Amino acid sequence: MESKKRVIPIFYDVKPSELVVKDNGTCPVKELRRFSAALEEAKFTVGLTFDSSNRDWSVLLKDASEAVIMNLLEVEEQ
């Protein structure tokens, strides 16, 4: 990622491999390329996936909280 900040993607009702940028003609080409590159990188970033048809919100919140805490502990150690 450009900013080198930590990101924990949450893929809600979508698989990371399905991420694509759709050009609707309202965004500059440079921004589309930048966003497309970020999505490509996100596809290979370890994140959380959530399928609303068969998972409970409390599980997502617990998993997200644990991921944030783990990342904060890693940053603290550096």
Buried (B, 14 or more C-beta within 10 A) or exposed (E): EEEEEEEBBEBEEEEBEEBEBEEEEEEEEEEBEBEBEBBEEBBEEEBBBBEEEEEEEEEBEEBBEEBEEEEEEEEEEE
